[in-house]
Amino acid sequence: MSKRDAQLCAEIERVLQQLLARGLSDPRVRGMITVTGVTLTEDRRTARVGVSVMPAEHEPLTMHGLRSAAGHLRRQAMER
């Protein structure tokens, strides 16, 4: 991974963590959500984001809510 890719991953991770810390209006998204890592494809067009949800019993419903909010999070991250 190049230095530029590492910087881009770190920035995406920081922005997404801030957005999640402020919370989403979706009642399915509950618990503490942490961004665990970001990886980019070689062409930098796609980023895969890993998240951790605590407590574990909220994970299935929270992940469903996060998948539904992906477009919103993507737009908010790109604005920043």
Secondary structure, 3 states (H helix, E strand, C coil): CCHHHHHHHHHHHHHHHHHHHHCCCCCCCCCEEEEEEEEECCCCCCEEEEEEEECHHHHHHHHHHHHHCHHHHHHHHHHC
